[in-house]
């Protein structure tokens, strides 16, 4: 059974996530390197690209 998608809600959630990521990036730049946060998903994706010779566009 198909479900109705509330595109306005999805757009507002994506906007909130983008704003949060910008704030996190700003905070990371302000911190010393030894205290920076790690984005494990981004790290895993980067390692996969190196390990399997994948392009990010694929």
C-alpha positions, 0 to 999 in steps of 0.5 A: 500500500503506497504511503503519502509523502509530505514533501513540505515536511521532508524539505523542512527536515533537509533544511534543518539537517543542512543547517545543523551540518553547517553549525557542526562544520563551524564548530569543528573549525573552531576546535583544536585538531585533537578535539575535533568530531569525527563523521564516521559515515563520511570516513567510511565512504572515503575509505570505501573509495580508496579500498574499492577505487570508487568515484563519489559520483558513482 
